[in-house]
Amino acid sequence: MHDIGRGCRCCSSDRFPLRHSCRACANPGSPKTTCRAGSIPRTSGKACGTRTSVVNIDRSQGIISMRTACLVYLILVGLYTLSMNDGWASEGWASPPVEIRGVWMDRNSIPKTEQGIRKLVRDYAGAGINIIFPEVVFNGYSAYPSSYLTEMNLWGGVQALDILIDEAHKQGIEVHPWVWVFRVGNANDKGGILTRHPEWAALGKDGKPISDGRGYWLCPSNPAVRHLLIRAITELAQKYAVDGIHLDYIRFDYEDPVPKCYDQGCRQKFEAEYGVDPQAIEPWTKSWLEWHMWREELINTFVRDVSKALRAIRPEIKISAAVVPDPQDSRLSVLQNWLHWAANGWVDFIAPMSYTSSTQDFESTVAKAAQQTGVLTFLAPGIGLLYLPKDPARMLEQVSASRRLPVAGVTLFASAYLDKQHLDALAAGPFRRRASLPFRSPETQAKKLLSHAQHLLSAADSPDQLDQASREVAYAKHIMDYLVYRRNLKEEVKPSPPNVFIPDVVIPIPEAKVPTISTPPTIDGSLEDEAWNAAAKVEIEYTALGREVTQPTCVMLACDADNLYIAFRCTEPRANAIRVSTHDHDGAVFQDDSVEVFLEINEKSYAHLAVNAGGATYDAKNYDVGWNPGWQAAVGLTAGAWVAEIAFPLVNLGRLPSAGTVLHANFCRNRVLVYQEAENMAWSPTYGSYHTPKRFGRLLFLGQRQMGPSMP
Ligand SMILES: [Zn+2]
């Protein structure tokens, strides 16, 4: 859509056509010039070195040749046409007039001199950036004088925030300070707040204030914590002419491996309301859901309170947050219900942190977030420059991907990775014309988009321009629908529970005793071997959500000194309906009729193996498909069932289970049904994703079989 990979027009380079060293110019004997593809008239088949040489004034004669004069005229006409073309770059890049183009400015990349700061902001303005998020509250410290937070002098006395605001406003850039909220310290430094008030820390279920090296967090139910944070944030908006406040770490720590917050305050408050001590709550029970919702609400109400406090003192201020991009995952993993904040209008835009090196993953992640967000708010997905190559091509691909989706722009993470190359690429491509921010007088922005779309339409000479006009009209409608939603929003919307299945009864973790066999089975897709007679046999009786299955599956287990042997007999009365669509190793075999095996490696990792009914295999360590241990699998058909047989070398688990050893494992089957959701079955129901090690069953290894007295 945006000419990615089309290559240079003036030489045969296949590099992304923004700026590159032209191959033709680099030939021996030619002056090496940086060629800006597209700035040269398209009809020229010559290399840029040749072209620039003809427009040079012949200084020895002091005259411009007629040929040169004609070329200058043509270039001027070209430039005029370009200026009338409303920023439609000759490379095919659109530059919409309304868009969020943000940069997270990490504190260490903010220069230490006034001159340096001003230059950086001017460079950003030159690249079309229109909003910056300078990191000025972090680890419970402020990077400016504060009555509530301990100031950390990062810039040798230079008041960076003052200078940033002054220069940004001169350049037409908005400043939304980036504020860490509940995360306030790390293993090396407890941070500015917890050093003074260690009793304010959120405690894990294990009673510790820090988990897995991930840092210290504040307890969000503590009134003193909430009071201090709101005072500190409103102070920032009162003392400085900031345009907004950008909330980060506005959530709990990751629930895995140790959930928070199990301090006395939270436990007592919850118990007073629900009659249960959170320490006694089992996962996937109704009490667990109540505890989950109760903790989510601590964050929800904080966002509401801070938003109200900020708008009370500065009605024009805009509030935003950096969030985990998948709304459901965000709730379950960090108790961050950001769709709910948007639904209540407590935030004005959201930056989902969709950092990935893969443009495809970026696009699918952002598409999902956008689809669920609808018109509730504006999204400016984060592009993780830290995961991308130094070459800006991939960044441009992700900008391009964002423009195929109903989102309001992008936010670049972060200034430490945003160098001149990136800025030049943005200035020459997608950000070549200045843009205004959609959340600032949205009616005006919708009108601006509509009139720009009309202009594009009247001048449209390419399908790309027509596409862009269509997108701008669609986004103008998005803005209007958003306005209608916000105007109709009278009462606080109540949060609904996350989409999890809470069973009436939690099935206990199953156990199987794995015998040791002396003759291994042949892995050929047939279960006729003698070895399987001696194997342990367990039935998969439940779906992953704990409902009864419709078709039985028998799993057989045995081992010897080298391998764990696993067989599945999958009863299937409709053999001709078995689906096999993937034949590639590590492909999406689970979308077919398939079986999956999960085997614990250690506390943090497990082997994930899968085989579809066609024999295609998949293996990964957790989600890492780069892990390819050697193992064998075969499939076969038998009367009324399909069969999978597996031999997995135990050395891949980093240990050889001895007698009495327990290995956590799960065995699952996916049965594809026509016109219905697949039936996903698990030996130990996981009540959610199969990737739930806490719900894996137990394999008890029996060790060497007792041999009878040897025959004479
Ligand atoms: Zn707490």
Boltz pocket constraint, residues with backbone or C-beta under 6 A from the ligand:
constraints:
  - pocket:
      binder: B
      contacts: [[A, 201], [A, 202], [A, 203], [A, 219], [A, 220], [A, 221], [A, 222], [A, 261], [A, 262], [A, 263], [A, 265], [A, 266]]
      max_distance: 6.0
